């Protein structure tokens, strides 16, 4: 699915964030990426989106070089990115509306895809219902909670039926109960869809709960992919298991006690 080969990336004349870095992600895998502030977590995500380009090496997704944002990649951010003047339904419909405008040009939408307006509305409604926010469809973002805004952002992204979902610290601004609720939802959706998922987080517990594989980054330059296999992630009862606690200590040790 994702092949990062001999990646080098540097901002200006600073120390390279990545230098000769290699990483591979299989289709359907659930990854968490964790590391200290400034280690390159978000930079890696931005490179995968095609919004920035490597200084050296290459990134391929589904066999194609990433030279620009690809329509099959979904991105969910911490601040939701909702339009304050649009309702929850309109925000969830936004991505499909943009695709309707451009048509299946291979840049803004996958080639060959053209949904009727009725089919698009049906798809959005399905995700609003699945995410438990259909009853809020006519409200505006400022009228709902942070968790409900994030569910709207998830609905907007999944309505586009991506083959890769990238999430940049999507739950960090939420209170603990809401954060755990959305973590559970993310696990459920990943199991239901088989969607290849990469979540960037600074929270060790979140990384261990969500990532069946965990990529641990360190202070730049990152030259090697330090990977923790975590097959229990997302399984029922995992959060209360001894294996979960042991994995937290493993990741904490790799981070030198900090994230």
N, C-alpha and C positions, 0 to 999 in steps of 0.2 A: 504493500500500500504506500508506505513512505520510505524512501531511501535517501539518507543524508550521507553524502560521500565527500570525505576530505574537506569538510566545511571550514572556511575561515571567514570571520566577520570582525571588522574593526570600525569603531566610530572615530573618524578623523585620524589624529596621531596618537590616540590613546592605546593602552594595552589591548590586544585582540580579545574579544569576548570568547570567540571560538577559534581554534587553530588546529587544522588537520583533524577535525572532529567527525566521527562516523556513528550513525544510529539508524536502526531499522525498526519499522512498525508494521506488523502484519494486519491484514484486513480483519476488522471485528474486535481488535484488542482495545482494552480500557487502560490508559496510561495516566499516571499523575507525574507532574514535573515539579520538583521542589529544590530549594537551595537558598542561601542567604541573599539578602537584598543586594542588587547589583551584579548578581552572578550570571544573568543572561536568560532567565526564565521567559520573560515577556519578549525579549529579543528573538528567542527561538520561535515563539509562537508567531510573531510578526513576519519572520522569514518564511514560515510555513504558509502564511496567508498570501505571500507574494507582494506584500506592501513594501518590503525591503528586499534587497538582493545581496547574495553572498559576495564578499570580497574575493573569495576563491572557493574552488570546489563546486558542488552542485546539490540541488534538492530536487527529487522527482517524486511525484504523487501519482499513483496509478500508472506508472511508467512514463509519464510526461514531465518534462522539465517545468519547474515553477518559475515562470517569467513575469507573471501578473496574477492578480486575484482570479481564482477559478470559481465558476458559479456553483460547483458541487461541494465547496467547502463552506461550512457554517461557522460563524464566530459569535460567541456570547461574551459580553464584557461585564465588568463589575457595576458600571453605572447604568446598565440596562439599555441606554440609547433610544429611549422612547420619545416620541413627539408629544410635548405637553398639550398641544391644541387638538390632538386626535384621541378618539375613544380607544378603549382597550381592543375592541374588535378592529378598528381601523389600523392600530399599531400592529396587531397580529397579521393583518392583511397586507402590510406595506411591502414586504419583499415580493410577494406575488404580483402586486400592482405594478411595481417597477419592471418585473419580468414581462408583464402584459404589454407595457409600453414599448419595450425594446424588441420583444419577440425572441424566438429561439436562435440568437445570433452567435452562440458559442462563447460569448464574453460575459453577458449579463444573465444568461440562462443557458442551460444545456441545449445543444443542438437537437432539433426534432421535437422538443417539448413545447406544446402550446395548449394551455388549459383554457376552457371556456370560463366565463365569469361565474357561472353557476357552479362549475366544478371547483373553482378556487374558493368560493364562499363555503361550499360544503367541506372542503379540506380544512379551512380555518375553523369552522364550527366544530369539527371533529376534535381538533387539538385543544380548543378552548374547553370543550367538555372533558377531554382526557386529563387536562391539567387543573380542572376544578375551578375555572374562572368564567364559565359561560354566563353565570348570573351577573357578572360584572361588565359584560360586553359594552354597555352603553355609558359606563363611567369613564372618567379621565384619570390619567396616571396619578395626579395629585390627590385623588379621592380614594385611592387604594393603598394597601400596605406595601412595604419594600419587597416582601416575599411574593406578593401578587404581581408587582411590577416585573420581578424577575421571571415569574411564570409566563407573563406576557411575552417577554423577550425570548423565552424558550419556545413558546408557541410560534412566534414569528419565524424563528430559525427552522424548526422542524417542519413547518408547513412547506418549506422549500425542498424537503426531502434530500438533504445533503448526504454524501457518502463519508464525509469526515466532519466531526464536530470538535471545534477548538474552543476552550473556555478559559478565560483569563481572570482568575480569582473571583469567580462569579458570586460567591456567597460571603465574602469577607466583611461586607458592611452590614450584615444582617445579625439579629440577635441569635443566641445559641439555639433555642427551640426551632426557629424558622430555618436556620442553617441546616440543622440535622434533618428537618423535614424535606428540604430540597436536595440534600445529599441522598436520602432514601429515594426520592423521585428520580434523580439522575441514574441511580443503579437500576431502578425498574425500567426506565426508558431504554437504557443500554441493553438490558436483557431482552426486552421486547423487540427492539429494532435491529440488534446486532451491529449498531453503528460504531465505527471506529471513533474512539473518543480520547482526547488529550486535554487534561485539566491542569492548569498552572495554579499552584497554591503555595502559600508560605506556612500553612498549618500542617504539622506532621500527622496529627490524628486524621485530618481530612484526606491527606495523601494516602495513608494506609487503608482507610475505609473505601476509597473510590478506585484506587489504581491496582489492577491485578498485576501490573508491572509499574515500577516506580523508577524514574530517571532522577538521579541525584546529581545536581550541578554544584560546583564549588567556585571559589574566587577565580576570576579570569587570569590566564586563558584556560578555557576548558578544552582539553585535548583528548579526553577519554570519557566514554559513556559509562558511568557507574550505575548499574541496574540492580534493583532488588526485585526478585521474583516474589509475588504476593498472591498466590492462587486463591486464598480464602476471601479476598476482597469482595464485598457485595453479597456474600452468602448470609442466609438467615442466622441471626445470633452472633455474627462475627464480632460486632462491636463490644460484646460482653465476654469474649473468649480470651483464654490465655495466649493463644497464637497472635491475636490482635495486639495485645500488650507487648509481646516479644518483638513483633515487627516494628512497633513504635520505637522501642529501644534500639533496634538495629539501625533504623533510619537516623535516629538522633545521634547515634555513635558515628555514623558516616558524615554527619554534618558538624561533628565536633561539639555537639550539645546545643546547636542553635539552628534556626531556619530563617 
